[in-house]
């Protein structure tokens, strides 16, 4: 047996056991690597400022934690505090009042519903069942939040090491894969460029739109920071993202006999955020980031394709699909562009 064949066989065996050891952490490791690619230029900026590897890797990790993960942890802790302060007896009483009001409203407008017996429908509403459903949902979200926090810590750890050893790993793979150095470098730069555009544009627009919504929430007595962060993450959901944030606030204002406030919140969210910010300002932000992150020689991916890759990623992989989806699309397009060159096809 030739030494290279023996080494290859040995690597397969070791790789199998390595996979078994790190199998529970495959998802956090993958996310960390993709985030390292997405923030490659940020890490490169720190690397130019400091000669050591440790400080740039640490600063990149701290920056990611502050910008991306700290708001999530803040929301989770606030939500947990809010749940502990809920007066469930008062909630049941409020549901009963709402049920009575709804029954009276339907009785006054029964001609509007024709022959449909809406009173029997309202009579079936059980406040205790609704409260139990809310408690079960809160418990489920609490478990998911604990898992998310654990994954967050793991992602940050693996992200640090991805930056710390990233250059060595890249040079090593350039040596062993059967591609020219410039071809492997092109694939890496295309993937890093597209992920950088996606990640940075998501963060920039989420902060911008969240800041705008936080202002109107603060004006009407809500916690502007909490609702701003929530709106920023909700904006990641296409089409209905903003509605699921401003509609509950408008309804809450209406039930507090503040009809004008409900209208102002709705109009502000639709006109200022959805139309002006999301339709006109957001493309400018993405265009600027695109010009900074992707060079002329790199592959250009249509913004609509990136949008659908984010939507598909979210539906397939959940929250982190917004990174995985564009990564798969960018890698696929890079390989397809490279294939004719390697196969020596004629243009």
Secondary structure, 3 states (H helix, E strand, C coil): CCHHHHHHHHHHHHHHHHHHHHHHHHHHHHHHHHHHHHCHHHHHHHHHHCCCHHHHHHHHHHHHHHHHHHHHHHHHHHHHHHHHCCCHHHHHHHHHHHHHHHHHHHHHCHHHHCCCCHHHHHHCCCHHHHHHHHHHHHHHHHHHHHHHHHHHHHHHHHHHHHHHHHHHHHHHHHHHCCCCHHHHHHHHHHHHHHHHHHHHHHHHHHHHHHHHHHHHHHHCCCCHHHHHHHHHHHCCCCCCCCHHHHHHHHHHHHHCCCHHHHHHHHHHHHHHHHHHHHHHHHHHHHHHHHHHHCCCCCCCCCHHHHHHHHHHHHHHHHHHHHHHHHHHHHHHHHHHHHHHHHHCCCC
